Amino acid sequence: MAYKISEDCIACGACAPECPVEAITEGDGVYVIDAEKCIDCGACADNCPVGAPKAE
């Protein structure tokens, strides 16, 4: 299961550099995770200050 970034995202960018497969990119006001690339490691969730990345 891939992670998805919820509307709680504050676009701080803390998650993107932590992704080992570069699945996170800046979208329109929030960051987004490419489900095809996501390996479900949880690194993004561990580093998000507001807990926006959630396992689907």
C-alpha positions in Angstrom: 0.0 0.0 0.0 1.3 3.4 -0.9 1.3 6.5 1.3 -0.8 9.5 0.4 -0.4 13.0 1.7 -3.6 14.4 3.2 -5.0 17.9 3.1 -3.2 18.5 6.4 0.0 19.2 4.4 1.6 22.6 5.1 4.0 22.3 2.1 7.1 22.6 4.3 9.0 20.1 2.2 10.3 18.0 5.1 9.1 14.8 3.5 10.6 15.0 0.0 14.3 14.7 0.8 13.6 11.7 3.1 12.0 9.6 0.4 14.5 7.0 -0.8 12.8 6.5 -4.1 12.1 10.2 -4.9 8.3 9.5 -5.0 7.4 12.9 -3.5 7.1 16.1 -5.5 5.7 19.5 -4.9 2.1 19.8 -6.2 -0.3 22.7 -6.2 0.1 24.0 -2.7 0.8 20.6 -1.2 3.2 17.7 -1.7 2.1 14.6 -3.5 3.3 11.0 -3.5 3.6 9.0 -6.7 1.9 5.7 -5.7 3.7 3.8 -8.5 7.1 4.7 -7.0 6.2 4.6 -3.3 7.7 1.6 -1.5 5.6 2.0 1.7 8.7 2.7 3.9 7.1 5.4 6.0 10.1 7.7 6.0 7.9 10.6 4.9 5.4 10.1 7.7 8.3 9.9 10.3 9.6 13.3 9.2 6.3 15.2 8.7 5.6 17.8 11.5 1.9 17.6 11.0 1.5 13.9 10.1 0.1 14.5 6.7 1.4 11.3 5.0 -0.9 8.4 5.7 -0.8 4.8 4.6 -3.7 4.0 2.3 
